[in-house]
Amino acid sequence: MAEERRPKQCTVVLPTESMKAMAESIGVGQLQEESCAALSEEVSYRIKEIAQDALKFMHHGKRRKLMTSDIDHALKIKNVEPLYGFQSQEFIPFRFASGGGRELHFYEEKEVDLSDIINTPLPRVPLDVSLKAHWLSIEGVQPAIPENPPPAPKEQQKAESTEPLKAVKPGQEEEGSIQKGQGATSAEAKGKCKYKCKKEGLIRMKPRSTHELSVEQQLYYKEITEACVGSCEAKRAEALQSIATDPGLYQMLPRFSTFISEGVRVNVVQNNLALLIYLMRMVKALMDNPTLYLEKYLHELIPAVVTCIVSKQLCLRPDVDNHWALRDFAARLMAQSCKTFSTTTNNIQSRITKTFTKSWLDEKTQWTTRYGCIAGLSELGPDVIKTLIIPRLTIEGARIKAVIEGPVVSNIDKIGADHVQSLLLKHCASVIAKTRPLPDNMEQYRVDYGYLGPMLCSHVVKARAQAALQAQQVNRTTLTITQPRSTLTVSQSGIGGSVGSRTPSIIKVPSSLTLMSTRPGTPTQPSPPATKYIVMATSAGASSTQQVITLSSSSASSVTSTVASAASTLQPLVKLESGGGGSLGGSRPLQKYIVVSLPSSASSSLESKSGMLPPSSSSLEAGMKMERSDSPGASTQSPH
Amino acid sequence: FHRLFILLVHAHFISKMAAVQDGQVDLEVEKKEIKTETSNDGSGNNNANSSSPGSTSLGATSKSPTGPAEDQQTLLAVLQFLKRNKLNESVDILRREAGLSVEIDDSPGSASGGAGSGGASNSTVDGGDTNSLLSRVSIAIPAAPAVTAAPVPPKGLDQPDVNVVLSAYSQQGDPDLYPLYYNGLKKFIESVLDCHRAELSQVFYPLFVHMYLELVYNNHEVEAKQFFEKFSGDQECYYAEDLRILSGMTKKEHMKGNETMLDFRTSKFVLRISRDSYQLLKRHLQERQNNQIWNIIQEHLYIDIFDGMPRSKSQIDAMSGSLAGEAKRDANKTKVFYGLLKEPEIEVPLDDEDEEAENEEGKPKKKKPKKDSMGSKSKKQDPNAPQQTRIPLPELKDSDKLDKIMNMKEAAKKIRLGSDNLPSICFYTFLNAYQGLTAVDITDDSSLIAGGFADSTVRVWSVTPKKLRRVKSAADLSNIDKESDDVLERIMDEKTASESKILYGHSGPVYGISFSPDRNYLLSSSEDGTVRLWSLQTFTCLVGYKGHNYPVWDTQFSPYGYYFVSGGHDRVARLWATDHYQPLRMFAGHLADVTCTRFHPNSNYVATGSADRTIRLWDVLNGNCVRILTGHKGPIHSLAFSPNGKFMASGATDGRVLLWDIGHGLMIGELKGHTDTIYALRFSRDGEILASGSMDNTVKLWDTLKAFDDVELDDFTAATGHIHLPENSQELLLGSYTTKSTPVIHLHFTRRNLLLAAGAYNP
C-alpha cells in the first residue's frame, strides 16, 4: 500500500506565508509566527475535510473527476457559504508572481475589451442530451459495430505481434516463438496465432470457428474490395473511408493484405496503373485506421508498396502516363510504415534503405527505378537525404547531363532523367537550405555538386525565401473556431517557474486551430490522398473532437472523417512551446504552436503527432497533421 | 443547526400529533409506534446520536447496563432539550406519552447552561450534578461497566457534548509509553501460535485508532504523529481510507465535529474472537499489567467471544473492513421472512381478467394450462414468507391488474438464461450529457427511461414508439365526454406528444430516481435534501418530501407502490408513504451516509448500503435492524435482491460484488473482476444471472445459479457465520462486455430477460 505516502499525508500543511498573505489581504497586518502556524494547521485540516466530503459528491455524481461544484456542495453540507462565481470549468484562475523575495498567488482580473467579445462569433449551442441505443452484446457475443470498442484493441494487437511470448500462455509459448522466428510465414498461420492469442485475451467467449468470416463480414469484404477497385470514384471514397475508420476490421485484415499483395502482383505485370493506385490508396487507408496494427501483415504489404515505387514499368505508356505520382505516393507510404513499424528487431528502415541504395547504385538501373529509389530514400527524411543522396549529386548530375545534353537515345530516358533531376532538386534544396551556410554562390555550388549545382543554387535561394514567407502565410491562414464547451484544462503546476510576462486570455480561448498547407498540391492523375486539414479542438474533457477534413482538389470529393489522433508515426513536425518557457506557475501555460519544418522536407507528406505539453489531463490530446506542406523554413503560429 | 436526534423526536411527535389532530389518518401503519434503532444496538451505545455531520450529536452517551433505564434517560435528555428550545407543547406530549411524572423534569439547571437541567434519573443512584458526572466520566474508572453518564445539558450551542463523548480519552498515560505498549502487544501477537495470530491481529486496528485518538486528545501532537507514522503501515490495507482521515486529525479541536472520530467513540468496535484466543490475550495483558491497552479493550471494543476453532486469516478478512468492525452474531439472529408474498388479490381478479382477455383474443384453450400452473404455484404458502397482511399494501387497481396480466404474458415468452444461454445486452447511451448524468431508472415494462442530471433536471424518455403525452388542462378536460369508451385516450393532449419530457423542480443534482410500479409516478431525490414525487400523467411535481436536510443519495419505490424509501447524507433511511408528507419509519443506525436503498421483493424489508461499509436490513413493520452485513471494504453503491427474495448482491467502490444469504445473514460469495466502483447490479428475472455494471466501463455477467449451489451451508457455519468462501470468481464470470467510454450506471432486465444497460458517454 501507500505506506511511503502516508506519513506525508499526515504532515502536509499549507505554508505559513500563505496565512500571512491572506491575513494581509483582509487587513490584518502583523500576524505572529505562532498564530500563523496554528492557523495553517487548522486551515489544512479543514481543507482536507472538505475535500473528503467533495469526493463523496463526486462518487454519487458517478464521475472520476472532481469538479468545483462538488466542493461547493461539500461546503454547503458544512453550512459554509459556497464559493459563488467560481464556476469556471477550465482552470483555476490564479496567477503566480514573485518579486522582492515574496511569492504571491493572485486572481488576475484582466481588462476586457468589449469589442473583442462583440466581434467573437457566437459559440455553437451545446447539443441537448439524447438517448441512443445499441447492442452491446447479442447472446453473449459483442458485435463489431462502431458503437462498441474494437474487438482487439490496437495495443493488444501490437503486443501480440511484437511480444508474442507475453500474450501467449505458457503452453503455447513455443508455437508463438516459432512463428515469430519464421518471419514471413503465410497469412494463414499468422492468423491462427492471432486468433489463439485473442481467445486467451477474452474471457470465455463462445467458441467459434475463427477462420471464417461471418456472412456480414464476407459481404462487407466483397463490397469494399469491389468499390476500392471499381470505377465509381464516389463509392471508392466511401469504401476507403470505411477502411480508414471502421473499428471492426481486425479480423478481415489478413484478407485485405492478401488482396492488396496479389492485386499488385497481377497489375504490375499488366501495367495497370489505375488499379495500382487504387490498391495503394487501400494501403494508405488501412494505415490510417487507428484501430488496426499492421505489423503482422507488413511482409505482404511492403513488397507490394516497394513494387509500386521501383518497378521498371508501371503503365502501358511510360512516356505519357504519370506513374511518377504513384511512385511518390508509394514512397510516402513506405516512409510512413518505416516510421511506424521499424524496430530494432525487424530493421525495416535499414533493410529498405539498403534495397533502394543498392539498385540506385547499379549502373544499369533504368530511370524509372532510379526515380523510385531516390523518391523512396528522400521520403525517409532529411538525414537520409544528407548522408545518402547529397554525396551522390555529382555523379547523378553527370548521368543526367549525359542523357539530356547528349544525343537523344530515347524519349523515355529523357523524361526519366528530367523527373529525376527535378526530384533531386526538390528534395535536396530544402536540406541544403538548412545545412549550408548562407552565401549561395553559383560557382561554389557547381564545384560542390557538379552539373546540378547551379540549378540547385537557385532552388536553395527560393527555398530560403519561401521559408521566410511561409511563416507569415501560415499565420495569416490561421482559422480559429471557438466551440461551445471547448476549453483547455490545465492543472495547476503549483511550482512556480519564471513569471510569465504574457497574460493568458481568459475570455477567449481559441480551442481549435487549423494548420493549412499553403499549396494544396496534388499530383495530377492518380489523385493520391487529398490535402487534409485537421481541425482540432481540445476541451476540458467534456467533448473533444478532432476532425480531419479532407479536401481533395483533384477528385472534387470532399470527405470528412473523424479520426483519433494519429498514431505517433513520424518525427514531430509541430513542436509545442509554452510561453514563459516551461511551466508558468499558477497560470495556464500559454500555448504556442510552433511549426518547425524539418531541414529538408519539401513536398513530402508528413504526419506528426505532437503530444502537447502534458498538462496532466489526458483528455488533452493534440494531434496535428500536416500533409503536403511544401514549407521549408520555420513557420510560427500562435493561437492567441 | 440540525440535529438528527431532534429530528427523530420531532418527526415522531409531529406524526403523532398529526394522527391525533387529523383523526382521519387511520392507516394501520400510522398507529404502530415509530421505533428507531436507538436502543437496539447491543450494548446500548446510542448510535442515533452520532449522526448529523457538520454538527454533532446531542450528548447522551448513555452507557447503562439496563435497557429501560437507558430509555428513561434518553427521554429525559430529549425533554431537556425540548424545554431549552421552548418546545413546550412537545414536552407535554412527550411527557404524556411516556407517562413520566411531572416532578422529574424540573430540577434546576447546572452551572454552565442556562435552561438545561441535570439528568435526574430514576435509575441511577447518583443523578443530578452534571459536574460531578463529568468528572466521574473523565476520571474514567477502568473497566467500569456501571458508569452511567446521564445526559449532560448542553453548554451553549457550540457542540458541547463532544466533550463528554471525548472525555473517555482523558485517561492519561505516559505518551512515550504508547509505542512501547503497542509494540509489546505486537510482539506478543506475533509470537503466539499461528491459529490464534490471525484472530488476535484484529485487535491492532481498533487499538491503534484509539491509542492515536487518546494521544491527540491529550494534546500530545508530536507523539501522536510519531505513533501514527510508526504503526499506520501495519494496518490492513482496507482501512487506508479511514487512516487518511485520521492522519489529518492532529489536534484536539479537530476531534470536535469529526464524524469518523465520533463513530469510533460512540460505537464499540466489534471483534469476533474465539474463546481460546481471547483467553490468551487476556492472560498476556494481565500478566504484563498492561492497563492502558486493557482499558481500551474494555472501553471501546466489543469482543464477541465464540466457542470453537479460531478463524483463519481469509475468513476474517472476508468479514472485516467495516467502520465499526464486524456485526455481532446476535445482530443477525432475528428471523427474516424472506419469502415472497403470494398474491391472492391478483389471483382472483386475474382469472377473470385473464379469461376476459382470452375471450377477446378468442383462444382460451391455449392459455388454460399455463394459468393453472401459475395459480397452483402461488397457492403454495412459502414457509419463509411473511404474513400477507404484515404490511398493509395498497389494493390493486384495474390498471394494475391489466399490467400484471401483461407481465405474465411477457414472462411466458421469457428466455431461460443460463451459463450457455447469455442474455443480449442493449445499451442506452446518454449523449451530450457532459458528465452530468447522475441517476437512471427504467420502468419494469421497459417502456420509459428516466435520467437524473447534475443540472437538477429529471428527464423522461419513451423508448417505445408511444410518445409521452400530458393530460389536458382542467378547462379542456371539462369539455370532454366522460362517458365515452376512450375517455382515457381523450384526456391526453396530443399537442404535447414528444419523445422526452423534462421535469424541473430540484435545486441540486438528482442522485436517485425511481419509477412507481404502475408507471404513473416518478420519484427523484436530490442534493437539495428533498425527495420529489412527479406525476407522469401531467409531468408536474406533486409532492416534495422534506425530512432529510442533507443530500438524499437514493430513493426507491416499493415493488407494490405506495411506500418508498430514501436514504442520504444524514445517515438515516426513511420510509415514506406517498400520501404522507412525514416519514413513517426512520431507520437509524448507519455510521455514515446511506448511499443506496432497496426494497425487498416482498416489501416487508428494506436494505440500505452505507459509506460505513455495512449493509443493513430493516424490518418495515417495526423499524428494527434485522441484519448487519459486513465485508465490503469501501462505500456500497449498489444493492440487488434476487427475485426469490432469498439472496442479495451488493457492489462497492472496491470493485467487488458480494453475495449474501438473507435467511442466515451470511456472506456466500465474492465476485471479483471489476476494477472500479460498481454502480449497477441486477438479477435476471429468474435469478440465474447477475449483471453488474461499473465505472470501469464494463458490464459483467455472473453465474449466480452456480454461485448459490457451490455454497455448502452446514449447521455449524450457519450458526457461527464462519464461512469458507470459494475462490471461483473466474469460473462464475460468464461474460464481460466493454463499452467504448461509457460508465455503466444502471442495469435492467426486461420481462423477457433482455438486459438493458444505461450510462452517459464520457469522451
Boltz contact constraints between the chains, C-beta under 6 A:
constraints:
  - contact:
      token1: [A, 1]
      token2: [B, 237]
      max_distance: 6.0
  - contact:
      token1: [A, 1]
      token2: [B, 240]
      max_distance: 6.0
  - contact:
      token1: [A, 3]
      token2: [B, 233]
      max_distance: 6.0
  - contact:
      token1: [A, 6]
      token2: [B, 232]
      max_distance: 6.0
  - contact:
      token1: [A, 7]
      token2: [B, 229]
      max_distance: 6.0
  - contact:
      token1: [A, 9]
      token2: [B, 244]
      max_distance: 6.0
  - contact:
      token1: [A, 9]
      token2: [B, 247]
      max_distance: 6.0
  - contact:
      token1: [A, 10]
      token2: [B, 225]
      max_distance: 6.0
  - contact:
      token1: [A, 10]
      token2: [B, 228]
      max_distance: 6.0
  - contact:
      token1: [A, 10]
      token2: [B, 247]
      max_distance: 6.0
  - contact:
      token1: [A, 45]
      token2: [B, 248]
      max_distance: 6.0
  - contact:
      token1: [A, 45]
      token2: [B, 254]
      max_distance: 6.0
  - contact:
      token1: [A, 48]
      token2: [B, 248]
      max_distance: 6.0
  - contact:
      token1: [A, 60]
      token2: [B, 511]
      max_distance: 6.0
  - contact:
      token1: [A, 60]
      token2: [B, 553]
      max_distance: 6.0
  - contact:
      token1: [A, 61]
      token2: [B, 438]
      max_distance: 6.0
  - contact:
      token1: [A, 61]
      token2: [B, 454]
      max_distance: 6.0
  - contact:
      token1: [A, 62]
      token2: [B, 438]
      max_distance: 6.0
  - contact:
      token1: [A, 62]
      token2: [B, 679]
      max_distance: 6.0
  - contact:
      token1: [A, 62]
      token2: [B, 745]
      max_distance: 6.0
  - contact:
      token1: [A, 63]
      token2: [B, 435]
      max_distance: 6.0
  - contact:
      token1: [A, 73]
      token2: [B, 527]
      max_distance: 6.0
  - contact:
      token1: [A, 77]
      token2: [B, 550]
      max_distance: 6.0
  - contact:
      token1: [A, 78]
      token2: [B, 54]
      max_distance: 6.0
  - contact:
      token1: [A, 79]
      token2: [B, 54]
      max_distance: 6.0
  - contact:
      token1: [A, 127]
      token2: [B, 432]
      max_distance: 6.0
  - contact:
      token1: [A, 129]
      token2: [B, 430]
      max_distance: 6.0
  - contact:
      token1: [A, 129]
      token2: [B, 432]
      max_distance: 6.0
  - contact:
      token1: [A, 129]
      token2: [B, 433]
      max_distance: 6.0
  - contact:
      token1: [A, 130]
      token2: [B, 431]
      max_distance: 6.0
  - contact:
      token1: [A, 131]
      token2: [B, 428]
      max_distance: 6.0
  - contact:
      token1: [A, 131]
      token2: [B, 461]
      max_distance: 6.0
  - contact:
      token1: [A, 132]
      token2: [B, 429]
      max_distance: 6.0
  - contact:
      token1: [A, 132]
      token2: [B, 431]
      max_distance: 6.0
  - contact:
      token1: [A, 133]
      token2: [B, 426]
      max_distance: 6.0
  - contact:
      token1: [A, 133]
      token2: [B, 428]
      max_distance: 6.0
  - contact:
      token1: [A, 134]
      token2: [B, 427]
      max_distance: 6.0
  - contact:
      token1: [A, 136]
      token2: [B, 425]
      max_distance: 6.0
  - contact:
      token1: [A, 136]
      token2: [B, 427]
      max_distance: 6.0
  - contact:
      token1: [A, 136]
      token2: [B, 737]
      max_distance: 6.0
  - contact:
      token1: [A, 137]
      token2: [B, 425]
      max_distance: 6.0
  - contact:
      token1: [A, 137]
      token2: [B, 737]
      max_distance: 6.0
  - contact:
      token1: [A, 138]
      token2: [B, 424]
      max_distance: 6.0
  - contact:
      token1: [A, 139]
      token2: [B, 422]
      max_distance: 6.0
  - contact:
      token1: [A, 139]
      token2: [B, 424]
      max_distance: 6.0
  - contact:
      token1: [A, 140]
      token2: [B, 422]
      max_distance: 6.0
  - contact:
      token1: [A, 140]
      token2: [B, 735]
      max_distance: 6.0
  - contact:
      token1: [A, 142]
      token2: [B, 737]
      max_distance: 6.0
  - contact:
      token1: [A, 149]
      token2: [B, 738]
      max_distance: 6.0
  - contact:
      token1: [A, 149]
      token2: [B, 740]
      max_distance: 6.0
  - contact:
      token1: [A, 203]
      token2: [B, 736]
      max_distance: 6.0
  - contact:
      token1: [A, 542]
      token2: [B, 434]
      max_distance: 6.0
  - contact:
      token1: [A, 543]
      token2: [B, 763]
      max_distance: 6.0
